Amino acid sequence: MTIDALTSTPSSSSKTPSAANQLTGSKDEFLKLFMAQLQHQDPMDPKSGADMVAQLAQFSSVEQAQQTNVQLSALTASESSTANASLSSLVGRQCDATAGDIHLDNAHQVPPLDVSANGAIKNGAIVVTDASGKEIRRIAIPPNGGVVQWDGNDASGNPAKEGDYHLSVDAGQTTAAITAKWHGKIDSIELTPNGARLRMGGVLLNPGDITTIGQGAL
């Protein structure tokens, strides 16, 4: 049996409870409601022992659930710290990372892209879009692939503003599969509100985009 809700008829002068007085679902509130029910129960029809035991079991379940949440939060924090520490081994190494989502904070230090295909590339391009999906730059890919460098500018020649960007490949009339990868040295590991990011020059990359890890800086 669940605890009955306590209701009252507000007077015309009563005010809406503030956010601080709202129920939060804590074990303390559960116990207060349980005690209030005992105090206001009908003396002619008191709760049975079985009902009280069931409600106490509910209270115990709430407390155990809260303790489990605390332990899970601690475990998650510990695993995150371990993962961040392991990423530190990448600092100073030459790495390749799949071109995709990045955070740009220095338009003058964008690392190069290595572009390759298992055939001739015809009218292929690297397309840079901003966080809203708007295309800001299109860079032609040489017929034989190779190094493609985004200078960090938009189509008007102005440095791209700091923010999130996405790089993708427009194959054009190319029938072969084209791959584009960042190539450069990992300068640092930065812990952002969105998780750990790897700094490669003026961009921040997702650790999951790393595909090749070299022995060290060249």
Summary of the structure (lengths in Angstrom):
residues: 218
radius of gyration: 29.7
end to end distance: 70.0
largest distance: 91.5
contacts: 549
relative contact order: 0.17
helix: 29%
strand: 30%
